[in-house]
Amino acid sequence: LGRLVHAMVLGGDYLVWDGTRRGKEWDRFEAENIGREIVTASEVAQAEPVAAAVRASELAAPLLDGAHEQTIAWEIGGRKCQGRLDVIGGLGSEPGRVRLDGSAFITDLKSTTNAEPGWFARHATTMGYHAQLAWYADGAAAAGLAFNPRCYVVAVEMKPPHVITCLELTDR
C-alpha cells in the first residue's frame, strides 16, 4: 500500500487487477506484467484517501512541488553511485545550473503507522532516513543539481484520519 500511495502522489505506473491473486488467469496476467506494480481494486480504494490527504495537506504540498522520481548518477572516488529522489524542488528554470542560494530541496515520502513527530523522528533515525537523504543531497551536489539542498521527510499514516508529519532534517 505504501508503494501505491507513493505512485498516486508522485506519479508512477501501476496496474489494477480485478480479481484474486491465484489461479491460471492471475498467473498469466502476472507473467505478462513482470516488473510492474500490480494492485487490487480494494488496495486502490484503501490508498486513495491516503494519497488525497497528502495532496491536500498545506504543509506537505509545497514539499512535494518539484521534479518527481528523478534518478541521479554521480561518482565518489571513481565509484559509480545512483539514487532515485522522490522529489527535488526549488531548482528554478535553468537546467544544469547548480543552486547555491539554499532554495533547492529534496523530499522523501514515507508511509507509516505513526506520524506523531517524536515517535516518527526516532523511527526515521532507526530506519536511516537521515543517511538516505544525506546520500541524495551529496548526489544532487555531485550531479550538479543543488549544493546543500534542504532535506525533508513527509510521513503519512495509512489509517484514518491519515495524519501527516513533515520533518526537516538538520545537519545535526
C-alpha positions in Angstrom: 0.0 0.0 0.0 2.9 2.4 0.7 4.2 2.0 -2.8 0.8 2.5 -4.2 0.3 5.8 -2.2 3.7 6.8 -3.4 2.7 6.2 -7.1 -0.6 8.0 -6.6 1.0 11.1 -5.1 4.3 11.3 -7.1 3.3 9.6 -10.2 4.0 6.0 -11.1 2.8 3.1 -13.1 0.6 0.5 -11.6 -2.0 -1.9 -12.9 -5.2 -2.8 -11.2 -6.1 -6.5 -11.1 -9.8 -7.0 -10.6 -9.8 -10.4 -9.0 -8.0 -12.7 -6.6 -4.3 -13.3 -6.8 -4.5 -17.0 -7.6 -5.4 -19.3 -10.4 -4.4 -19.6 -14.0 -5.8 -16.3 -15.1 -3.8 -14.5 -12.4 -0.7 -16.5 -13.2 -1.0 -15.4 -16.9 -1.6 -11.8 -16.0 1.3 -11.7 -13.6 3.6 -13.3 -16.2 2.6 -10.7 -18.8 3.4 -7.9 -16.4 6.7 -8.8 -14.8 8.3 -5.9 -13.2 5.1 -3.8 -13.0 3.3 -2.9 -9.8 0.1 -4.9 -9.7 -2.6 -3.9 -7.2 -6.2 -4.9 -6.5 -9.2 -2.6 -6.6 -9.5 -2.9 -2.8 -5.9 -1.7 -2.4 -6.7 1.3 -4.6 -9.7 2.0 -2.5 -7.5 1.9 0.6 -4.7 4.0 -0.9 -6.8 6.8 -2.5 -7.8 8.6 0.7 -4.2 8.5 2.0 -2.9 10.0 -1.3 -5.7 12.6 -1.2 -4.8 13.6 2.3 -1.1 14.1 1.3 -2.1 16.1 -1.8 -4.5 18.3 0.3 -2.0 19.0 3.1 -1.0 22.6 3.3 2.3 21.6 4.9 3.2 18.7 2.6 2.1 20.1 -0.8 4.9 22.7 -1.1 7.4 20.0 -0.2 6.2 17.8 -3.0 6.3 20.6 -5.6 9.2 19.7 -7.9 10.5 17.0 -10.2 9.3 13.6 -9.1 11.1 10.2 -9.2 14.4 11.6 -10.6 17.2 9.1 -10.9 20.6 10.8 -10.5 24.0 9.4 -11.0 27.4 10.6 -9.7 30.8 9.3 -8.8 32.7 9.2 -5.5 36.3 8.3 -5.6 35.8 6.7 -9.0 32.9 4.6 -7.8 29.6 5.0 -9.7 26.7 5.9 -7.4 23.0 6.3 -8.1 19.9 7.4 -6.3 16.2 7.9 -7.1 14.8 11.1 -5.5 11.1 11.2 -4.7 11.1 15.0 -5.1 13.8 17.5 -5.9 12.5 21.1 -6.0 13.5 24.7 -6.0 15.8 24.3 -8.9 14.5 27.1 -10.9 14.2 27.2 -14.7 17.8 27.0 -15.7 18.6 23.3 -16.3 22.1 22.2 -15.4 22.7 25.2 -13.1 23.7 24.4 -9.5 21.6 26.3 -7.0 23.8 27.9 -4.3 21.1 30.0 -2.6 19.6 27.4 -0.4 16.3 27.3 -2.2 16.7 23.7 -3.5 15.2 20.8 -1.5 14.8 17.1 -1.6 11.8 15.4 -0.1 11.2 11.7 0.7 7.6 10.5 1.1 7.1 7.8 3.7 4.0 5.8 4.8 3.9 4.9 8.4 1.7 3.5 11.2 2.5 6.5 13.5 3.3 10.0 12.3 3.5 11.6 15.8 6.6 13.8 15.4 8.6 12.5 18.3 7.9 8.8 17.5 8.4 9.3 13.8 11.7 11.2 14.3 13.0 8.2 16.4 11.7 5.7 13.8 13.3 7.7 11.0 16.6 7.6 12.7 16.4 3.9 13.3 15.5 3.3 9.6 18.4 5.5 8.5 16.2 8.0 6.6 18.7 10.8 7.6 21.5 8.8 5.9 19.4 8.2 2.8 18.7 11.9 2.4 22.3 12.9 3.1 23.3 10.5 0.3 20.8 12.1 -2.0 22.0 15.6 -1.1 25.6 14.6 -1.8 24.5 13.1 -5.1 22.5 16.2 -6.1 25.6 18.3 -5.4 27.9 15.9 -7.3 25.4 15.7 -10.2 25.4 19.5 -10.5 21.8 19.9 -9.4 21.9 21.6 -6.0 24.5 22.4 -3.4 23.5 21.7 0.2 19.7 21.3 -0.5 17.3 21.3 2.4 16.0 17.8 3.1 12.5 16.8 4.3 10.5 13.7 5.1 6.8 13.7 4.6 5.3 10.9 6.7 1.6 9.9 6.3 -0.3 7.5 8.5 -2.0 4.7 6.5 -5.1 4.6 8.8 -7.7 7.4 9.1 -7.5 10.3 9.7 -4.2 10.0 7.7 -2.1 12.2 10.0 0.8 13.9 8.2 4.1 15.0 9.7 6.7 17.0 7.8 10.2 16.9 9.2 13.2 19.0 8.1 16.5 17.3 8.6 19.2 19.4 10.1 23.0 19.0 9.8 22.9 17.5 13.3 
